[in-house]
Amino acid sequence: MMEVLYKVEVSVRTEYLENQSLPSEGKYFFSYTVTIKNVGKIPAKLISRHWVITDANERIEEVRGLGVVGEQPRLKTNESFEYTSGTIINTPVGTMYGTYQMVADNGYEFDAEIPMFSLNIPKVLN
């Protein structure tokens, strides 16, 4: 069995923030909590991020930047980093996905995939 040297798993939880949203103005605010875990054999540092955010009108916004929440965490094998951030979209439903650009301690650069997840306001039962 081959050892995986470079592998980062990403999982996301989302929450609709009703008290910060303004549906009458087409502003729906969501928080997302991301857990990044290094399951590879070599420590790696998160350098930058690339997000693709799409609303129900298929309006796409791409966001690129250094680090996450002002940090560039270095993850040892089996170490995790969790952070919470947020986004505003113009519709009650949307999606996000992307990549984190990583650099292993030996200088090897690779992308960690952020699987697509939905942003949607909860269904209210009457």
C-alpha positions as CSV (number, residue, x, y, z in Angstrom):
1,M,0.0,0.0,0.0
2,M,1.4,3.4,-1.0
3,E,1.7,6.1,1.7
4,V,-0.1,9.3,0.9
5,L,2.4,12.1,1.5
6,Y,0.1,15.1,0.6
7,K,-3.5,15.0,1.6
8,V,-5.7,17.5,3.3
9,E,-9.4,16.7,4.1
10,V,-11.8,19.6,4.3
11,S,-15.3,19.6,5.9
12,V,-17.8,22.4,6.2
13,R,-20.8,23.3,8.4
14,T,-23.0,26.2,7.5
15,E,-25.6,28.4,9.3
16,Y,-28.0,31.0,8.0
17,L,-27.7,34.2,10.1
18,E,-31.2,35.5,10.1
19,N,-30.5,38.5,12.4
20,Q,-27.7,39.8,10.0
21,S,-29.7,39.2,6.8
22,L,-31.9,41.7,4.9
23,P,-34.1,39.6,2.6
24,S,-36.0,42.7,1.5
25,E,-32.7,44.1,0.1
26,G,-31.6,40.7,-1.3
27,K,-28.9,40.2,1.4
28,Y,-28.7,36.7,2.8
29,F,-25.8,36.2,5.3
30,F,-24.4,32.7,6.0
31,S,-21.6,31.6,8.3
32,Y,-19.5,28.6,7.5
33,T,-17.2,26.7,9.8
34,V,-14.4,24.9,8.0
35,T,-12.3,22.0,9.5
36,I,-9.0,21.4,7.6
37,K,-7.2,18.1,8.6
38,N,-3.8,17.0,7.3
39,V,-4.1,13.3,6.7
40,G,-0.9,13.1,4.7
41,K,2.5,12.0,6.0
42,I,4.2,15.4,5.7
43,P,3.4,18.6,7.6
44,A,1.9,21.3,5.3
45,K,1.1,25.0,5.5
46,L,-2.1,26.7,4.1
47,I,-0.8,29.6,2.0
48,S,-3.9,30.9,0.2
49,R,-7.6,30.2,-0.7
50,H,-9.8,30.4,-3.7
51,W,-13.6,30.3,-3.3
52,V,-16.3,30.1,-6.0
53,I,-19.6,31.4,-4.6
54,T,-22.7,31.0,-6.7
55,D,-26.2,32.3,-5.9
56,A,-29.6,30.9,-7.3
57,N,-29.4,33.5,-10.2
58,E,-26.1,31.9,-11.2
59,R,-24.2,35.0,-10.2
60,I,-20.6,33.8,-9.5
61,E,-18.2,35.6,-7.2
62,E,-14.6,34.4,-6.9
63,V,-12.6,35.2,-3.8
64,R,-8.9,34.8,-3.6
65,G,-6.6,35.7,-0.7
66,L,-3.7,34.8,1.5
67,G,-4.4,32.5,4.4
68,V,-7.8,32.1,6.2
69,V,-9.1,34.5,8.9
70,G,-5.6,36.2,8.9
71,E,-3.7,33.0,9.5
72,Q,-1.6,30.6,7.5
73,P,-1.8,27.5,9.7
74,R,0.8,24.8,9.5
75,L,-0.7,21.3,10.1
76,K,1.3,18.3,11.3
77,T,0.1,14.8,10.3
78,N,-3.4,14.2,11.8
79,E,-3.6,17.8,13.0
80,S,-6.7,19.9,12.3
81,F,-7.4,23.6,12.1
82,E,-11.0,25.0,12.4
83,Y,-12.2,28.5,11.6
84,T,-15.5,30.3,11.0
85,S,-16.1,33.0,8.3
86,G,-19.1,34.3,6.4
87,T,-20.5,35.3,3.1
88,I,-23.5,37.3,1.8
89,I,-25.4,36.2,-1.3
90,N,-28.3,37.8,-3.1
91,T,-30.7,34.8,-3.0
92,P,-31.9,32.5,-0.2
93,V,-30.0,29.5,-1.8
94,G,-26.5,29.2,-3.2
95,T,-23.4,27.1,-3.2
96,M,-19.7,27.4,-2.4
97,Y,-16.6,25.4,-3.2
98,G,-12.9,26.0,-3.8
99,T,-9.4,25.1,-3.0
100,Y,-6.7,25.8,-0.4
101,Q,-3.2,26.2,-1.8
102,M,-0.8,24.2,0.4
103,V,3.0,23.9,0.7
104,A,4.5,20.9,2.4
105,D,7.5,21.2,4.6
106,N,9.7,19.8,1.8
107,G,8.5,22.6,-0.6
108,Y,6.0,20.5,-2.6
109,E,2.9,22.6,-3.5
110,F,-0.5,21.1,-3.8
111,D,-4.2,22.0,-3.7
112,A,-6.7,20.8,-1.0
113,E,-10.1,20.6,-2.5
114,I,-13.0,22.2,-0.7
115,P,-16.1,20.1,-1.6
116,M,-19.2,22.0,-2.8
117,F,-21.7,22.8,-0.1
118,S,-25.0,24.6,0.0
119,L,-26.0,27.8,1.5
120,N,-29.8,27.8,2.1
121,I,-32.2,29.3,4.6
122,P,-34.0,26.7,6.7
123,K,-37.5,25.7,5.7
124,V,-39.9,27.2,8.3
125,L,-42.8,24.9,9.2
126,N,-46.1,26.6,9.9
